[in-house]
């Protein structure tokens, strides 16, 4: 079956009546409605990301819809990231934890994957990257370096609490005695969140996005987002930004100040976020992606988090091996070390243009 991305009206494949069309702003309602009734529909797949990535990061989106008999059978959000370091990357989804096709069956998935490969060829991309939460049937090479850590929640937070190891509960209680308080909100907490995060990412050697990027997310998705701030008295020490859809909490960004570790603020922050998620009626908490066997994975396991394999599929229109875009690549270590030493005012100016070019 040959599948092409076409403007509306879409051209159907005669043998299957399955077609793939380019989505636009007029498809927001039905796109998101499809996600809400699909078990793999996630916060990262919401159509609003298309406008956010284009307007705030200047990265164009090329979202795809698979249809049969006029009904949506699958969706695939794509964003083109152009970078002097990494080339032209067509990705689902860049900047967040995962993406990939969401479809009702293998035929729709295959149609979307074929169309995304053709789109990568058309755009003269250096490679296509599909960051999938589960395996798909394809001949594309795959990287399995990344895993997703998740916690199964309960309607009653006490049920979740009682499942923690005794030592872990003791660590949380000990941290709570450090006069730590957690607030949850939206735009009113953005300045605090951003102030902590830009310093936290600078210490990691990573360029950070502009404040306007997070403001755009909060304004476009107010019912699907929350900011959490953990403070000691009037001093914020740890923050997090979460997304919500279909009973799933997605941990997007989190960071802390130099006081966070000695105060063990993350024990308080994460417990309060999990308790909040239980009260909201959420059933699963995704703690974000991690590299297997890393320190981040060890911390998440303390919360009874289990790991799920992530599958990053690659297609290179002009051939060649899979790219090695990870912080463990030796050629990036010097850049990371230099970034950690830059003054904050410098990283604040040059960080956002760099961050939007790192998928």
C-alpha positions as CSV (number, residue, x, y, z in Angstrom):
1,X,0.0,0.0,0.0
2,X,1.4,3.4,-0.9
3,X,0.4,6.2,1.4
4,X,1.0,9.9,0.7
5,X,0.4,13.0,2.7
6,X,-2.1,15.1,0.7
7,X,-4.0,18.3,1.4
8,X,-7.7,17.9,1.9
9,X,-9.7,16.4,0.4
10,X,-7.5,13.3,1.0
11,X,-6.8,10.7,-1.6
12,X,-7.8,7.2,-0.4
13,X,-6.0,4.0,-1.2
14,X,-8.4,2.1,-3.4
15,X,-7.7,-1.3,-1.8
16,X,-8.3,-0.3,1.8
17,X,-10.1,3.1,1.8
18,X,-7.4,4.2,4.3
19,X,-5.8,7.6,3.6
20,X,-3.5,10.0,5.3
21,X,-4.1,13.7,5.3
22,X,-2.3,16.8,6.7
23,X,-4.0,18.1,9.8
24,X,-4.6,21.8,10.4
25,X,-6.0,24.0,13.1
26,X,-9.5,23.1,12.0
27,X,-8.9,19.5,13.2
28,X,-8.2,20.4,16.9
29,X,-11.5,19.2,18.3
30,X,-11.7,15.9,16.5
31,X,-8.0,15.2,17.0
32,X,-8.1,15.7,20.7
33,X,-11.4,13.8,21.0
34,X,-9.8,10.8,19.3
35,X,-6.9,11.0,21.8
36,X,-9.3,11.1,24.8
37,X,-10.9,7.8,23.8
38,X,-7.7,6.0,22.9
39,X,-5.7,4.2,25.6
40,X,-2.4,5.4,24.1
41,X,-3.5,9.0,23.7
42,X,-1.2,11.1,25.8
43,X,-0.7,14.7,26.9
44,X,2.2,14.9,24.4
45,X,-0.1,14.1,21.5
46,X,-2.5,17.0,22.1
47,X,-3.0,19.2,19.0
48,X,-2.1,22.4,20.8
49,X,1.6,21.4,20.8
50,X,1.6,22.1,17.1
51,X,0.9,25.9,17.6
52,X,3.2,26.1,20.7
53,X,6.2,24.6,18.8
54,X,5.6,26.8,15.8
55,X,4.9,30.1,17.6
56,X,7.3,29.8,20.5
57,X,10.2,27.6,19.2
58,X,9.8,28.5,15.5
59,X,9.7,24.8,14.6
60,X,7.0,24.0,12.0
61,X,4.7,21.1,12.6
62,X,3.3,18.6,10.0
63,X,0.6,16.6,11.8
64,X,-0.9,13.6,10.1
65,X,-4.3,12.0,10.3
66,X,-5.2,8.5,9.0
67,X,-8.8,8.1,8.0
68,X,-11.1,5.4,6.8
69,X,-14.7,6.0,5.8
70,X,-14.3,9.6,7.1
71,X,-13.4,8.5,10.6
72,X,-10.1,9.1,12.3
73,X,-8.1,5.8,12.6
74,X,-4.9,7.3,13.8
75,X,-2.9,10.5,14.4
76,X,0.9,11.3,14.3
77,X,2.2,14.7,15.4
78,X,5.5,15.8,13.7
79,X,7.7,18.8,14.3
80,X,10.7,19.8,12.2
81,X,13.7,20.9,14.2
82,X,16.5,22.6,12.3
83,X,19.8,22.7,14.1
84,X,23.4,23.7,13.1
85,X,24.5,20.9,15.5
86,X,22.1,18.1,14.7
87,X,20.8,18.9,11.2
88,X,17.2,18.8,10.2
89,X,15.2,16.4,12.4
90,X,11.6,15.5,11.8
91,X,10.5,14.2,15.2
92,X,7.5,12.9,17.1
93,X,7.8,14.4,19.6
94,X,10.8,16.7,20.3
95,X,11.4,18.4,23.6
96,X,9.1,16.0,25.6
97,X,9.3,12.4,26.7
98,X,7.7,10.5,23.9
99,X,5.3,10.7,20.9
100,X,4.8,8.4,18.0
101,X,1.7,7.2,16.2
102,X,-1.6,6.7,18.1
103,X,-3.8,4.4,16.0
104,X,-6.6,1.9,16.3
105,X,-4.8,-0.9,14.4
106,X,-1.6,-1.9,12.7
107,X,-2.8,-0.8,9.3
108,X,-3.4,2.8,10.4
109,X,0.0,2.8,12.3
110,X,1.7,1.5,9.1
111,X,0.1,4.2,7.0
112,X,1.2,7.0,9.4
113,X,4.7,5.7,9.6
114,X,5.0,5.4,5.8
115,X,3.6,8.9,5.4
116,X,6.0,10.3,8.0
117,X,9.0,8.7,6.1
118,X,7.7,10.3,2.9
119,X,7.4,13.6,4.7
120,X,11.0,13.4,5.9
121,X,12.1,12.7,2.3
122,X,10.0,15.7,1.0
123,X,11.4,18.1,3.7
124,X,15.0,16.9,3.0
125,X,15.4,16.0,6.7
126,X,18.6,14.4,7.8
127,X,16.5,11.9,9.7
128,X,13.1,11.1,11.0
129,X,12.7,10.1,14.7
130,X,9.6,8.5,16.1
131,X,9.7,8.3,20.0
132,X,7.2,5.6,20.7
133,X,5.9,4.4,24.1
134,X,5.5,0.9,22.7
135,X,6.9,-1.2,19.9
136,X,5.6,-0.9,16.3
137,X,5.9,-3.1,13.3
138,X,8.5,-1.5,11.1
139,X,11.8,-2.1,9.4
140,X,13.2,1.2,10.8
141,X,16.2,0.8,13.1
142,X,15.4,1.4,16.8
143,X,17.2,2.7,19.9
144,X,16.2,1.2,23.3
145,X,18.5,3.4,25.5
146,X,15.6,5.2,27.1
147,X,12.9,3.9,29.5
148,X,9.8,5.4,31.0
149,X,9.3,5.1,34.7
150,X,5.7,5.0,36.0
151,X,3.7,4.5,39.2
152,X,0.3,2.9,39.5
153,X,-1.8,5.2,41.6
154,X,-4.8,4.6,43.9
155,X,-8.0,6.6,44.6
156,X,-6.9,6.9,48.2
157,X,-3.4,8.4,48.7
158,X,-3.1,6.3,51.9
159,X,-3.2,3.2,49.9
160,X,-0.2,4.4,47.8
161,X,1.6,5.5,51.0
162,X,1.2,2.2,52.7
163,X,2.8,0.4,49.7
164,X,6.1,2.3,50.1
165,X,9.0,0.7,51.9
166,X,9.3,1.6,55.6
167,X,12.6,3.3,54.9
168,X,11.1,5.4,52.1
169,X,8.3,6.6,54.3
170,X,10.8,7.5,57.0
171,X,12.8,9.6,54.4
172,X,9.6,11.5,53.4
173,X,8.7,12.2,57.1
174,X,12.2,13.3,57.8
175,X,12.2,15.7,54.9
176,X,8.7,17.0,55.9
177,X,10.3,18.2,59.2
178,X,12.5,20.7,57.3
179,X,9.6,23.2,57.2
180,X,8.8,22.4,53.6
181,X,5.5,23.4,52.0
182,X,4.2,22.6,48.5
183,X,1.9,24.8,46.5
184,X,0.2,23.9,43.2
185,X,-1.1,26.3,40.6
186,X,-0.6,27.7,37.1
187,X,0.4,31.0,35.7
188,X,0.7,32.6,39.1
189,X,3.6,30.3,39.9
190,X,5.4,30.6,36.6
191,X,7.9,33.2,37.6
192,X,9.0,31.1,40.6
193,X,9.2,27.9,38.5
194,X,11.3,29.6,35.9
195,X,13.7,31.2,38.3
196,X,14.5,27.9,39.8
197,X,14.6,26.0,36.6
198,X,16.9,28.2,34.7
199,X,19.5,27.9,37.4
200,X,19.0,24.2,37.7
201,X,19.5,23.5,34.0
202,X,22.5,25.8,33.9
203,X,24.1,23.6,36.6
204,X,23.4,20.6,34.5
205,X,25.1,22.2,31.5
206,X,21.8,22.3,29.5
207,X,20.4,25.3,27.6
208,X,16.9,26.2,28.9
209,X,13.8,27.5,27.0
210,X,12.4,31.0,27.2
211,X,9.8,31.9,29.9
212,X,7.3,32.6,27.1
213,X,7.4,28.9,26.0
214,X,6.0,27.8,29.4
215,X,3.5,30.7,29.5
216,X,2.2,29.5,26.1
217,X,1.8,26.0,27.3
218,X,-0.1,27.1,30.4
219,X,-2.4,29.4,28.4
220,X,-3.1,26.8,25.7
221,X,-3.6,23.9,28.0
222,X,-4.9,25.3,31.3
223,X,-7.0,22.2,32.2
224,X,-4.1,19.9,31.4
225,X,-1.2,21.5,33.3
226,X,0.0,22.3,36.8
227,X,3.1,23.9,38.4
228,X,4.3,22.7,41.8
229,X,6.6,24.7,44.1
230,X,8.2,23.3,47.2
231,X,9.5,26.1,49.5
232,X,11.2,26.4,52.9
233,X,9.4,29.4,54.3
234,X,9.4,32.0,51.6
235,X,12.3,30.4,49.7
236,X,11.5,28.1,46.8
237,X,13.9,25.1,46.7
238,X,12.3,22.6,44.2
239,X,9.8,22.9,41.4
240,X,8.0,20.7,38.8
241,X,5.7,21.1,35.8
242,X,3.2,18.3,35.1
243,X,0.7,17.5,32.3
244,X,-2.5,15.5,32.5
245,X,-4.7,13.5,30.1
246,X,-6.7,10.3,30.3
247,X,-6.0,9.8,34.0
248,X,-2.2,9.9,33.4
249,X,0.2,12.4,34.9
250,X,3.2,13.3,32.8
251,X,6.2,14.7,34.6
252,X,7.7,17.2,32.1
253,X,10.3,19.4,33.9
254,X,11.6,19.4,37.4
255,X,14.6,21.1,39.1
256,X,15.9,22.4,42.4
257,X,18.3,24.9,44.0
258,X,21.5,24.1,45.8
259,X,19.3,23.8,49.0
260,X,17.2,21.1,47.5
261,X,19.5,18.1,48.2
262,X,20.4,18.8,51.9
263,X,16.7,19.5,52.6
264,X,15.7,16.4,50.7
265,X,13.0,18.5,49.1
266,X,12.3,16.1,46.3
267,X,10.9,13.6,48.8
268,X,8.3,16.2,49.9
269,X,7.6,17.5,46.4
270,X,7.1,14.2,44.7
271,X,4.9,12.8,47.5
272,X,2.7,15.9,47.3
273,X,2.4,15.6,43.5
274,X,1.5,11.9,43.8
275,X,-1.1,12.7,46.5
276,X,-2.5,15.4,44.4
277,X,-2.7,13.0,41.4
278,X,-4.7,10.5,43.5
279,X,-7.2,13.1,44.6
280,X,-7.6,14.2,40.9
281,X,-8.6,10.6,40.1
282,X,-5.5,9.9,38.0
283,X,-4.5,6.2,37.7
284,X,-0.8,6.4,36.5
285,X,2.1,8.8,37.1
286,X,4.8,8.9,34.4
287,X,8.0,10.2,36.0
288,X,9.5,11.0,32.7
289,X,12.1,9.2,30.7
290,X,15.5,8.0,32.0
291,X,18.6,6.3,30.8
292,X,18.6,2.7,31.9
293,X,20.7,2.0,35.1
294,X,21.1,5.7,35.9
295,X,20.9,7.6,39.2
296,X,17.5,9.1,38.1
297,X,16.1,5.6,37.7
298,X,17.3,4.6,41.2
299,X,15.4,7.6,42.8
300,X,12.2,6.8,40.9
301,X,12.3,3.1,42.0
302,X,12.0,4.3,45.6
303,X,8.4,5.3,44.8
304,X,7.7,1.7,43.5
305,X,8.0,2.9,40.0
306,X,8.4,0.3,37.3
307,X,10.1,0.7,34.0
308,X,8.7,0.4,30.5
309,X,10.8,0.3,27.4
310,X,10.7,3.3,25.0
311,X,11.4,2.7,21.3
312,X,13.0,5.4,19.3
313,X,12.8,4.6,15.6
314,X,14.9,6.3,13.0
315,X,14.8,6.8,9.2
316,X,17.6,8.4,7.3
317,X,16.4,9.5,3.8
318,X,20.0,9.5,2.5
319,X,21.0,6.4,4.4
320,X,23.6,6.0,7.2
321,X,23.7,4.9,10.8
322,X,21.5,6.0,13.6
323,X,22.5,9.4,15.1
324,X,24.0,9.4,18.6
325,X,22.4,12.4,20.2
326,X,22.9,11.9,23.9
327,X,24.8,13.6,26.7
328,X,27.1,10.6,27.1
329,X,28.5,11.2,23.7
330,X,32.1,12.5,24.4
331,X,31.9,15.3,21.9
332,X,29.2,17.0,23.9
333,X,30.9,16.8,27.3
334,X,33.2,19.8,26.8
335,X,30.2,21.9,25.8
336,X,28.3,20.9,28.9
337,X,31.2,21.7,31.2
338,X,31.6,25.1,29.6
339,X,27.9,25.9,29.9
340,X,28.0,25.1,33.6
341,X,30.6,27.9,34.1
342,X,28.7,30.6,32.2
343,X,27.1,33.5,34.1
344,X,23.3,33.2,34.3
345,X,22.7,36.4,32.3
346,X,24.7,34.8,29.4
347,X,22.7,31.5,29.5
348,X,19.5,33.5,29.8
349,X,20.3,35.3,26.5
350,X,21.8,32.5,24.4
351,X,20.0,29.5,26.0
352,X,16.5,29.7,24.4
353,X,17.8,29.9,20.8
354,X,20.0,26.9,21.5
355,X,17.3,24.9,23.4
356,X,14.8,25.1,20.6
357,X,17.3,23.5,18.3
358,X,18.0,20.5,20.6
359,X,15.2,17.9,20.0
